[in-house]
Amino acid sequence: MALASLFAFCELNNRTIDSRVLDEKTAETLFKRAAAHRELGIAPENVFREIREILTRAIVALQ
């Protein structure tokens, strides 16, 4: 659901996702860390910061 929302946001705002920044492996790692942050001992705010930093670089204007 989150990815569908992200793609819809990009489409509506004339943006795209740079797959060199947010590739399949990076997305999988982010989802796993978010889902298992308690078991991994990672504070939720650290996971959110990591996601925000990657998406800030990955979401770019269409050329």
PQR file of N, CA, C, O and H, with PARSE charges and radii, in Angstrom:
ATOM      1  N   MET A   1       0.830  -1.179   0.000 -0.4000 1.5000
ATOM      2  CA  MET A   1       0.000   0.000   0.000 -0.0000 2.0000
ATOM      3  C   MET A   1       0.882   1.254   0.000  0.5500 1.7000
ATOM      4  O   MET A   1       0.582   2.232  -0.684 -0.5500 1.4000
ATOM      5  N   ALA A   2       1.951   1.214   0.758 -0.4000 1.5000
ATOM      6  CA  ALA A   2       2.830   2.387   0.836 -0.0000 2.0000
ATOM      7  C   ALA A   2       3.466   2.689  -0.516  0.5500 1.7000
ATOM      8  O   ALA A   2       3.549   3.850  -0.917 -0.5500 1.4000
ATOM      9  H   ALA A   2       2.195   0.419   1.313  0.4000 1.0000
ATOM     10  N   LEU A   3       3.908   1.664  -1.210 -0.4000 1.5000
ATOM     11  CA  LEU A   3       4.510   1.897  -2.525 -0.0000 2.0000
ATOM     12  C   LEU A   3       3.494   2.420  -3.522  0.5500 1.7000
ATOM     13  O   LEU A   3       3.810   3.306  -4.316 -0.5500 1.4000
ATOM     14  H   LEU A   3       3.840   0.721  -0.883  0.4000 1.0000
ATOM     15  N   ALA A   4       2.281   1.890  -3.497 -0.4000 1.5000
ATOM     16  CA  ALA A   4       1.238   2.377  -4.395 -0.0000 2.0000
ATOM     17  C   ALA A   4       0.961   3.858  -4.125  0.5500 1.7000
ATOM     18  O   ALA A   4       0.771   4.635  -5.060 -0.5500 1.4000
ATOM     19  H   ALA A   4       2.025   1.170  -2.852  0.4000 1.0000
ATOM     20  N   SER A   5       0.936   4.245  -2.858 -0.4000 1.5000
ATOM     21  CA  SER A   5       0.726   5.645  -2.492 -0.0000 2.0000
ATOM     22  C   SER A   5       1.875   6.517  -2.974  0.5500 1.7000
ATOM     23  O   SER A   5       1.657   7.630  -3.451 -0.5500 1.4000
ATOM     24  H   SER A   5       1.090   3.614  -2.098  0.4000 1.0000
ATOM     25  N   LEU A   6       3.082   6.019  -2.853 -0.4000 1.5000
ATOM     26  CA  LEU A   6       4.257   6.766  -3.308 -0.0000 2.0000
ATOM     27  C   LEU A   6       4.204   6.986  -4.814  0.5500 1.7000
ATOM     28  O   LEU A   6       4.458   8.093  -5.287 -0.5500 1.4000
ATOM     29  H   LEU A   6       3.259   5.114  -2.466  0.4000 1.0000
ATOM     30  N   PHE A   7       3.878   5.947  -5.566 -0.4000 1.5000
ATOM     31  CA  PHE A   7       3.790   6.078  -7.023 -0.0000 2.0000
ATOM     32  C   PHE A   7       2.672   7.043  -7.422  0.5500 1.7000
ATOM     33  O   PHE A   7       2.841   7.843  -8.343 -0.5500 1.4000
ATOM     34  H   PHE A   7       3.671   5.047  -5.182  0.4000 1.0000
ATOM     35  N   ALA A   8       1.535   6.971  -6.731 -0.4000 1.5000
ATOM     36  CA  ALA A   8       0.430   7.885  -7.012 -0.0000 2.0000
ATOM     37  C   ALA A   8       0.843   9.325  -6.712  0.5500 1.7000
ATOM     38  O   ALA A   8       0.552  10.227  -7.499 -0.5500 1.4000
ATOM     39  H   ALA A   8       1.398   6.321  -5.983  0.4000 1.0000
ATOM     40  N   PHE A   9       1.513   9.549  -5.589 -0.4000 1.5000
ATOM     41  CA  PHE A   9       2.012  10.881  -5.242 -0.0000 2.0000
ATOM     42  C   PHE A   9       2.914  11.417  -6.350  0.5500 1.7000
ATOM     43  O   PHE A   9       2.764  12.557  -6.789 -0.5500 1.4000
ATOM     44  H   PHE A   9       1.749   8.817  -4.950  0.4000 1.0000
ATOM     45  N   CYS A  10       3.844  10.589  -6.792 -0.4000 1.5000
ATOM     46  CA  CYS A  10       4.777  11.019  -7.837 -0.0000 2.0000
ATOM     47  C   CYS A  10       4.042  11.359  -9.124  0.5500 1.7000
ATOM     48  O   CYS A  10       4.319  12.383  -9.749 -0.5500 1.4000
ATOM     49  H   CYS A  10       3.966   9.663  -6.435  0.4000 1.0000
ATOM     50  N   GLU A  11       3.110  10.507  -9.519 -0.4000 1.5000
ATOM     51  CA  GLU A  11       2.334  10.732 -10.739 -0.0000 2.0000
ATOM     52  C   GLU A  11       1.558  12.045 -10.662  0.5500 1.7000
ATOM     53  O   GLU A  11       1.546  12.813 -11.624 -0.5500 1.4000
ATOM     54  H   GLU A  11       2.885   9.675  -9.011  0.4000 1.0000
ATOM     55  N   LEU A  12       0.918  12.305  -9.543 -0.4000 1.5000
ATOM     56  CA  LEU A  12       0.104  13.512  -9.394 -0.0000 2.0000
ATOM     57  C   LEU A  12       0.940  14.785  -9.295  0.5500 1.7000
ATOM     58  O   LEU A  12       0.439  15.877  -9.561 -0.5500 1.4000
ATOM     59  H   LEU A  12       0.927  11.681  -8.762  0.4000 1.0000
ATOM     60  N   ASN A  13       2.203  14.653  -8.917 -0.4000 1.5000
ATOM     61  CA  ASN A  13       3.057  15.827  -8.700 -0.0000 2.0000
ATOM     62  C   ASN A  13       4.200  15.936  -9.703  0.5500 1.7000
ATOM     63  O   ASN A  13       5.206  16.596  -9.441 -0.5500 1.4000
ATOM     64  H   ASN A  13       2.610  13.766  -8.702  0.4000 1.0000
ATOM     65  N   ASN A  14       4.037  15.277 -10.862 -0.4000 1.5000
ATOM     66  CA  ASN A  14       5.025  15.371 -11.942 -0.0000 2.0000
ATOM     67  C   ASN A  14       6.428  14.997 -11.463  0.5500 1.7000
ATOM     68  O   ASN A  14       7.413  15.668 -11.770 -0.5500 1.4000
ATOM     69  H   ASN A  14       3.220  14.741 -11.075  0.4000 1.0000
ATOM     70  N   ARG A  15       6.483  13.912 -10.705 -0.4000 1.5000
ATOM     71  CA  ARG A  15       7.745  13.409 -10.171 -0.0000 2.0000
ATOM     72  C   ARG A  15       7.917  11.954 -10.581  0.5500 1.7000
ATOM     73  O   ARG A  15       6.986  11.312 -11.068 -0.5500 1.4000
ATOM     74  H   ARG A  15       5.683  13.367 -10.456  0.4000 1.0000
ATOM     75  N   THR A  16       9.105  11.461 -10.378 -0.4000 1.5000
ATOM     76  CA  THR A  16       9.397  10.052 -10.606 -0.0000 2.0000
ATOM     77  C   THR A  16      10.379   9.590  -9.548  0.5500 1.7000
ATOM     78  O   THR A  16      10.915  10.400  -8.793 -0.5500 1.4000
ATOM     79  H   THR A  16       9.861  11.982  -9.982  0.4000 1.0000
ATOM     80  N   ILE A  17      10.612   8.293  -9.493 -0.4000 1.5000
ATOM     81  CA  ILE A  17      11.545   7.729  -8.525 -0.0000 2.0000
ATOM     82  C   ILE A  17      12.801   7.301  -9.264  0.5500 1.7000
ATOM     83  O   ILE A  17      12.737   6.507 -10.203 -0.5500 1.4000
ATOM     84  H   ILE A  17      10.176   7.635 -10.107  0.4000 1.0000
ATOM     85  N   ASP A  18      13.932   7.823  -8.845 -0.4000 1.5000
ATOM     86  CA  ASP A  18      15.213   7.461  -9.437 -0.0000 2.0000
ATOM     87  C   ASP A  18      15.591   6.070  -8.945  0.5500 1.7000
ATOM     88  O   ASP A  18      15.932   5.884  -7.777 -0.5500 1.4000
ATOM     89  H   ASP A  18      13.984   8.468  -8.083  0.4000 1.0000
ATOM     90  N   SER A  19      15.527   5.110  -9.838 -0.4000 1.5000
ATOM     91  CA  SER A  19      15.789   3.721  -9.455 -0.0000 2.0000
ATOM     92  C   SER A  19      17.260   3.466  -9.134  0.5500 1.7000
ATOM     93  O   SER A  19      17.604   2.409  -8.606 -0.5500 1.4000
ATOM     94  H   SER A  19      15.250   5.261 -10.787  0.4000 1.0000
ATOM     95  N   ARG A  20      18.124   4.419  -9.447 -0.4000 1.5000
ATOM     96  CA  ARG A  20      19.527   4.272  -9.040 -0.0000 2.0000
ATOM     97  C   ARG A  20      19.673   4.533  -7.543  0.5500 1.7000
ATOM     98  O   ARG A  20      20.613   4.046  -6.915 -0.5500 1.4000
ATOM     99  H   ARG A  20      17.845   5.278  -9.876  0.4000 1.0000
ATOM    100  N   VAL A  21      18.735   5.308  -6.967 -0.4000 1.5000
ATOM    101  CA  VAL A  21      18.754   5.603  -5.535 -0.0000 2.0000
ATOM    102  C   VAL A  21      17.905   4.600  -4.774  0.5500 1.7000
ATOM    103  O   VAL A  21      18.356   4.022  -3.785 -0.5500 1.4000
ATOM    104  H   VAL A  21      17.972   5.703  -7.477  0.4000 1.0000
ATOM    105  N   LEU A  22      16.675   4.390  -5.233 -0.4000 1.5000
ATOM    106  CA  LEU A  22      15.752   3.470  -4.568 -0.0000 2.0000
ATOM    107  C   LEU A  22      15.556   2.259  -5.476  0.5500 1.7000
ATOM    108  O   LEU A  22      14.553   2.140  -6.179 -0.5500 1.4000
ATOM    109  H   LEU A  22      16.309   4.859  -6.036  0.4000 1.0000
ATOM    110  N   ASP A  23      16.533   1.376  -5.440 -0.4000 1.5000
ATOM    111  CA  ASP A  23      16.434   0.154  -6.233 -0.0000 2.0000
ATOM    112  C   ASP A  23      15.726  -0.926  -5.415  0.5500 1.7000
ATOM    113  O   ASP A  23      15.366  -0.705  -4.259 -0.5500 1.4000
ATOM    114  H   ASP A  23      17.348   1.473  -4.869  0.4000 1.0000
ATOM    115  N   GLU A  24      15.533  -2.082  -6.019 -0.4000 1.5000
ATOM    116  CA  GLU A  24      14.781  -3.149  -5.364 -0.0000 2.0000
ATOM    117  C   GLU A  24      15.439  -3.591  -4.057  0.5500 1.7000
ATOM    118  O   GLU A  24      14.747  -3.823  -3.066 -0.5500 1.4000
ATOM    119  H   GLU A  24      15.825  -2.262  -6.958  0.4000 1.0000
ATOM    120  N   LYS A  25      16.753  -3.708  -4.045 -0.4000 1.5000
ATOM    121  CA  LYS A  25      17.462  -4.157  -2.841 -0.0000 2.0000
ATOM    122  C   LYS A  25      17.337  -3.119  -1.722  0.5500 1.7000
ATOM    123  O   LYS A  25      17.121  -3.484  -0.566 -0.5500 1.4000
ATOM    124  H   LYS A  25      17.316  -3.519  -4.850  0.4000 1.0000
ATOM    125  N   THR A  26      17.469  -1.850  -2.048 -0.4000 1.5000
ATOM    126  CA  THR A  26      17.342  -0.792  -1.046 -0.0000 2.0000
ATOM    127  C   THR A  26      15.933  -0.767  -0.464  0.5500 1.7000
ATOM    128  O   THR A  26      15.763  -0.654   0.750 -0.5500 1.4000
ATOM    129  H   THR A  26      17.644  -1.554  -2.987  0.4000 1.0000
ATOM    130  N   ALA A  27      14.921  -0.872  -1.328 -0.4000 1.5000
ATOM    131  CA  ALA A  27      13.539  -0.884  -0.853 -0.0000 2.0000
ATOM    132  C   ALA A  27      13.291  -2.081   0.051  0.5500 1.7000
ATOM    133  O   ALA A  27      12.658  -1.950   1.098 -0.5500 1.4000
ATOM    134  H   ALA A  27      15.060  -0.963  -2.314  0.4000 1.0000
ATOM    135  N   GLU A  28      13.782  -3.236  -0.345 -0.4000 1.5000
ATOM    136  CA  GLU A  28      13.596  -4.441   0.474 -0.0000 2.0000
ATOM    137  C   GLU A  28      14.251  -4.278   1.845  0.5500 1.7000
ATOM    138  O   GLU A  28      13.668  -4.651   2.864 -0.5500 1.4000
ATOM    139  H   GLU A  28      14.296  -3.342  -1.196  0.4000 1.0000
ATOM    140  N   THR A  29      15.441  -3.731   1.868 -0.4000 1.5000
ATOM    141  CA  THR A  29      16.153  -3.509   3.126 -0.0000 2.0000
ATOM    142  C   THR A  29      15.382  -2.544   4.022  0.5500 1.7000
ATOM    143  O   THR A  29      15.247  -2.783   5.222 -0.5500 1.4000
ATOM    144  H   THR A  29      15.914  -3.428   1.040  0.4000 1.0000
ATOM    145  N   LEU A  30      14.871  -1.445   3.440 -0.4000 1.5000
ATOM    146  CA  LEU A  30      14.095  -0.479   4.220 -0.0000 2.0000
ATOM    147  C   LEU A  30      12.856  -1.108   4.821  0.5500 1.7000
ATOM    148  O   LEU A  30      12.556  -0.898   5.996 -0.5500 1.4000
ATOM    149  H   LEU A  30      14.980  -1.251   2.465  0.4000 1.0000
ATOM    150  N   PHE A  31      12.121  -1.892   4.009 -0.4000 1.5000
ATOM    151  CA  PHE A  31      10.912  -2.539   4.510 -0.0000 2.0000
ATOM    152  C   PHE A  31      11.227  -3.518   5.625  0.5500 1.7000
ATOM    153  O   PHE A  31      10.512  -3.578   6.626 -0.5500 1.4000
ATOM    154  H   PHE A  31      12.365  -2.062   3.054  0.4000 1.0000
ATOM    155  N   LYS A  32      12.283  -4.277   5.460 -0.4000 1.5000
ATOM    156  CA  LYS A  32      12.661  -5.251   6.491 -0.0000 2.0000
ATOM    157  C   LYS A  32      13.051  -4.551   7.784  0.5500 1.7000
ATOM    158  O   LYS A  32      12.664  -4.989   8.868 -0.5500 1.4000
ATOM    159  H   LYS A  32      12.864  -4.229   4.648  0.4000 1.0000
ATOM    160  N   ARG A  33      13.819  -3.461   7.681 -0.4000 1.5000
ATOM    161  CA  ARG A  33      14.230  -2.723   8.880 -0.0000 2.0000
ATOM    162  C   ARG A  33      13.034  -2.084   9.569  0.5500 1.7000
ATOM    163  O   ARG A  33      12.952  -2.070  10.798 -0.5500 1.4000
ATOM    164  H   ARG A  33      14.133  -3.105   6.801  0.4000 1.0000
ATOM    165  N   ALA A  34      12.105  -1.555   8.774 -0.4000 1.5000
ATOM    166  CA  ALA A  34      10.911  -0.943   9.364 -0.0000 2.0000
ATOM    167  C   ALA A  34      10.058  -1.988  10.064  0.5500 1.7000
ATOM    168  O   ALA A  34       9.538  -1.743  11.153 -0.5500 1.4000
ATOM    169  H   ALA A  34      12.172  -1.567   7.776  0.4000 1.0000
ATOM    170  N   ALA A  35       9.914  -3.147   9.445 -0.4000 1.5000
ATOM    171  CA  ALA A  35       9.070  -4.204  10.020 -0.0000 2.0000
ATOM    172  C   ALA A  35       9.694  -4.830  11.261  0.5500 1.7000
ATOM    173  O   ALA A  35       8.980  -5.260  12.167 -0.5500 1.4000
ATOM    174  H   ALA A  35      10.336  -3.346   8.561  0.4000 1.0000
ATOM    175  N   ALA A  36      11.023  -4.883  11.306 -0.4000 1.5000
ATOM    176  CA  ALA A  36      11.698  -5.584  12.401 -0.0000 2.0000
ATOM    177  C   ALA A  36      12.500  -4.651  13.295  0.5500 1.7000
ATOM    178  O   ALA A  36      13.426  -5.097  13.973 -0.5500 1.4000
ATOM    179  H   ALA A  36      11.603  -4.534  10.570  0.4000 1.0000
ATOM    180  N   HIS A  37      12.163  -3.364  13.310 -0.4000 1.5000
ATOM    181  CA  HIS A  37      12.988  -2.424  14.074 -0.0000 2.0000
ATOM    182  C   HIS A  37      13.082  -2.792  15.555  0.5500 1.7000
ATOM    183  O   HIS A  37      14.131  -2.598  16.170 -0.5500 1.4000
ATOM    184  H   HIS A  37      11.411  -3.002  12.760  0.4000 1.0000
ATOM    185  N   ARG A  38      12.009  -3.315  16.132 -0.4000 1.5000
ATOM    186  CA  ARG A  38      12.069  -3.704  17.559 -0.0000 2.0000
ATOM    187  C   ARG A  38      13.041  -4.852  17.769  0.5500 1.7000
ATOM    188  O   ARG A  38      13.889  -4.814  18.661 -0.5500 1.4000
ATOM    189  H   ARG A  38      11.157  -3.473  15.633  0.4000 1.0000
ATOM    190  N   GLU A  39      12.905  -5.871  16.935 -0.4000 1.5000
ATOM    191  CA  GLU A  39      13.787  -7.041  17.073 -0.0000 2.0000
ATOM    192  C   GLU A  39      15.248  -6.682  16.807  0.5500 1.7000
ATOM    193  O   GLU A  39      16.157  -7.273  17.389 -0.5500 1.4000
ATOM    194  H   GLU A  39      12.216  -5.902  16.210  0.4000 1.0000
ATOM    195  N   LEU A  40      15.463  -5.697  15.913 -0.4000 1.5000
ATOM    196  CA  LEU A  40      16.821  -5.279  15.581 -0.0000 2.0000
ATOM    197  C   LEU A  40      17.370  -4.252  16.570  0.5500 1.7000
ATOM    198  O   LEU A  40      18.554  -3.920  16.533 -0.5500 1.4000
ATOM    199  H   LEU A  40      14.724  -5.217  15.440  0.4000 1.0000
ATOM    200  N   GLY A  41      16.503  -3.750  17.455 -0.4000 1.5000
ATOM    201  CA  GLY A  41      16.941  -2.757  18.425 -0.0000 2.0000
ATOM    202  C   GLY A  41      17.153  -1.381  17.821  0.5500 1.7000
ATOM    203  O   GLY A  41      17.972  -0.601  18.308 -0.5500 1.4000
ATOM    204  H   GLY A  41      15.541  -4.020  17.485  0.4000 1.0000
ATOM    205  N   ILE A  42      16.409  -1.082  16.754 -0.4000 1.5000
ATOM    206  CA  ILE A  42      16.529   0.213  16.081 -0.0000 2.0000
ATOM    207  C   ILE A  42      15.339   1.073  16.481  0.5500 1.7000
ATOM    208  O   ILE A  42      14.190   0.643  16.376 -0.5500 1.4000
ATOM    209  H   ILE A  42      15.744  -1.715  16.358  0.4000 1.0000
ATOM    210  N   ALA A  43      15.611   2.269  16.932 -0.4000 1.5000
ATOM    211  CA  ALA A  43      14.541   3.192  17.315 -0.0000 2.0000
ATOM    212  C   ALA A  43      13.728   3.565  16.079  0.5500 1.7000
ATOM    213  O   ALA A  43      14.299   3.784  15.011 -0.5500 1.4000
ATOM    214  H   ALA A  43      16.544   2.618  17.018  0.4000 1.0000
ATOM    215  N   PRO A  44      12.402   3.640  16.211 -0.5600 1.5000
ATOM    216  CA  PRO A  44      11.565   3.963  15.049  0.2800 2.0000
ATOM    217  C   PRO A  44      11.963   5.271  14.370  0.5500 1.7000
ATOM    218  O   PRO A  44      11.927   5.373  13.143 -0.5500 1.4000
ATOM    219  N   GLU A  45      12.340   6.265  15.160 -0.4000 1.5000
ATOM    220  CA  GLU A  45      12.720   7.543  14.556 -0.0000 2.0000
ATOM    221  C   GLU A  45      13.954   7.417  13.672  0.5500 1.7000
ATOM    222  O   GLU A  45      14.105   8.171  12.711 -0.5500 1.4000
ATOM    223  H   GLU A  45      12.369   6.183  16.157  0.4000 1.0000
ATOM    224  N   ASN A  46      14.839   6.471  13.986 -0.4000 1.5000
ATOM    225  CA  ASN A  46      16.005   6.249  13.137 -0.0000 2.0000
ATOM    226  C   ASN A  46      15.612   5.607  11.808  0.5500 1.7000
ATOM    227  O   ASN A  46      16.161   5.940  10.758 -0.5500 1.4000
ATOM    228  H   ASN A  46      14.716   5.859  14.767  0.4000 1.0000
ATOM    229  N   VAL A  47      14.653   4.682  11.871 -0.4000 1.5000
ATOM    230  CA  VAL A  47      14.165   4.062  10.632 -0.0000 2.0000
ATOM    231  C   VAL A  47      13.454   5.112   9.784  0.5500 1.7000
ATOM    232  O   VAL A  47      13.667   5.172   8.573 -0.5500 1.4000
ATOM    233  H   VAL A  47      14.207   4.411  12.724  0.4000 1.0000
ATOM    234  N   PHE A  48      12.609   5.945  10.406 -0.4000 1.5000
ATOM    235  CA  PHE A  48      11.902   6.987   9.666 -0.0000 2.0000
ATOM    236  C   PHE A  48      12.889   7.972   9.039  0.5500 1.7000
ATOM    237  O   PHE A  48      12.697   8.396   7.899 -0.5500 1.4000
ATOM    238  H   PHE A  48      12.437   5.896  11.389  0.4000 1.0000
ATOM    239  N   ARG A  49      13.929   8.336   9.761 -0.4000 1.5000
ATOM    240  CA  ARG A  49      14.936   9.255   9.232 -0.0000 2.0000
ATOM    241  C   ARG A  49      15.625   8.646   8.011  0.5500 1.7000
ATOM    242  O   ARG A  49      15.844   9.324   7.008 -0.5500 1.4000
ATOM    243  H   ARG A  49      14.085   7.992  10.687  0.4000 1.0000
ATOM    244  N   GLU A  50      15.962   7.370   8.109 -0.4000 1.5000
ATOM    245  CA  GLU A  50      16.613   6.678   7.002 -0.0000 2.0000
ATOM    246  C   GLU A  50      15.698   6.653   5.764  0.5500 1.7000
ATOM    247  O   GLU A  50      16.152   6.911   4.650 -0.5500 1.4000
ATOM    248  H   GLU A  50      15.785   6.819   8.924  0.4000 1.0000
ATOM    249  N   ILE A  51      14.430   6.347   5.965 -0.4000 1.5000
ATOM    250  CA  ILE A  51      13.479   6.327   4.856 -0.0000 2.0000
ATOM    251  C   ILE A  51      13.347   7.719   4.245  0.5500 1.7000
ATOM    252  O   ILE A  51      13.375   7.871   3.024 -0.5500 1.4000
ATOM    253  H   ILE A  51      14.061   6.137   6.871  0.4000 1.0000
ATOM    254  N   ARG A  52      13.203   8.732   5.093 -0.4000 1.5000
ATOM    255  CA  ARG A  52      13.061  10.110   4.621 -0.0000 2.0000
ATOM    256  C   ARG A  52      14.281  10.542   3.808  0.5500 1.7000
ATOM    257  O   ARG A  52      14.129  11.173   2.762 -0.5500 1.4000
ATOM    258  H   ARG A  52      13.179   8.610   6.086  0.4000 1.0000
ATOM    259  N   GLU A  53      15.482  10.214   4.271 -0.4000 1.5000
ATOM    260  CA  GLU A  53      16.709  10.597   3.559 -0.0000 2.0000
ATOM    261  C   GLU A  53      16.779   9.944   2.185  0.5500 1.7000
ATOM    262  O   GLU A  53      17.138  10.594   1.203 -0.5500 1.4000
ATOM    263  H   GLU A  53      15.606   9.701   5.121  0.4000 1.0000
ATOM    264  N   ILE A  54      16.440   8.671   2.116 -0.4000 1.5000
ATOM    265  CA  ILE A  54      16.495   7.974   0.831 -0.0000 2.0000
ATOM    266  C   ILE A  54      15.434   8.512  -0.121  0.5500 1.7000
ATOM    267  O   ILE A  54      15.715   8.744  -1.297 -0.5500 1.4000
ATOM    268  H   ILE A  54      16.149   8.143   2.914  0.4000 1.0000
ATOM    269  N   LEU A  55      14.209   8.713   0.381 -0.4000 1.5000
ATOM    270  CA  LEU A  55      13.153   9.222  -0.498 -0.0000 2.0000
ATOM    271  C   LEU A  55      13.425  10.647  -0.947  0.5500 1.7000
ATOM    272  O   LEU A  55      13.051  11.018  -2.059 -0.5500 1.4000
ATOM    273  H   LEU A  55      13.980   8.525   1.337  0.4000 1.0000
ATOM    274  N   THR A  56      14.059  11.446  -0.121 -0.4000 1.5000
ATOM    275  CA  THR A  56      14.417  12.813  -0.512 -0.0000 2.0000
ATOM    276  C   THR A  56      15.346  12.798  -1.714  0.5500 1.7000
ATOM    277  O   THR A  56      15.229  13.638  -2.606 -0.5500 1.4000
ATOM    278  H   THR A  56      14.363  11.145   0.783  0.4000 1.0000
ATOM    279  N   ARG A  57      16.261  11.849  -1.738 -0.4000 1.5000
ATOM    280  CA  ARG A  57      17.180  11.728  -2.880 -0.0000 2.0000
ATOM    281  C   ARG A  57      16.527  11.036  -4.075  0.5500 1.7000
ATOM    282  O   ARG A  57      16.859  11.331  -5.223 -0.5500 1.4000
ATOM    283  H   ARG A  57      16.356  11.167  -1.014  0.4000 1.0000
ATOM    284  N   ALA A  58      15.599  10.117  -3.809 -0.4000 1.5000
ATOM    285  CA  ALA A  58      15.040   9.278  -4.861 -0.0000 2.0000
ATOM    286  C   ALA A  58      13.922   9.951  -5.656  0.5500 1.7000
ATOM    287  O   ALA A  58      13.782   9.684  -6.849 -0.5500 1.4000
ATOM    288  H   ALA A  58      15.329   9.877  -2.876  0.4000 1.0000
ATOM    289  N   ILE A  59      13.129  10.809  -5.032 -0.4000 1.5000
ATOM    290  CA  ILE A  59      11.999  11.436  -5.721 -0.0000 2.0000
ATOM    291  C   ILE A  59      12.515  12.677  -6.442  0.5500 1.7000
ATOM    292  O   ILE A  59      12.977  13.633  -5.818 -0.5500 1.4000
ATOM    293  H   ILE A  59      13.243  11.026  -4.062  0.4000 1.0000
ATOM    294  N   VAL A  60      12.426  12.640  -7.756 -0.4000 1.5000
ATOM    295  CA  VAL A  60      12.961  13.737  -8.584 -0.0000 2.0000
ATOM    296  C   VAL A  60      11.905  14.191  -9.584  0.5500 1.7000
ATOM    297  O   VAL A  60      10.974  13.452  -9.902 -0.5500 1.4000
ATOM    298  H   VAL A  60      12.051  11.863  -8.263  0.4000 1.0000
ATOM    299  N   ALA A  61      12.066  15.423 -10.076 -0.4000 1.5000
ATOM    300  CA  ALA A  61      11.158  15.966 -11.077 -0.0000 2.0000
ATOM    301  C   ALA A  61      11.343  15.222 -12.397  0.5500 1.7000
ATOM    302  O   ALA A  61      12.446  14.800 -12.741 -0.5500 1.4000
ATOM    303  H   ALA A  61      12.822  16.024  -9.817  0.4000 1.0000
ATOM    304  N   LEU A  62      10.238  15.073 -13.128 -0.4000 1.5000
ATOM    305  CA  LEU A  62      10.322  14.482 -14.468 -0.0000 2.0000
ATOM    306  C   LEU A  62      11.068  15.434 -15.383  0.5500 1.7000
ATOM    307  O   LEU A  62      10.926  16.651 -15.267 -0.5500 1.4000
ATOM    308  H   LEU A  62       9.342  15.416 -12.848  0.4000 1.0000
ATOM    309  N   GLN A  63      11.827  14.911 -16.252 -0.4000 1.5000
ATOM    310  CA  GLN A  63      12.603  15.728 -17.204 -0.0000 2.0000
ATOM    311  C   GLN A  63      11.827  15.980 -18.477  0.5500 1.7000
ATOM    312  O   GLN A  63      12.326  16.646 -19.384 -0.5500 1.4000
ATOM    313  H   GLN A  63      11.942  13.923 -16.347  0.4000 1.0000
TER
END
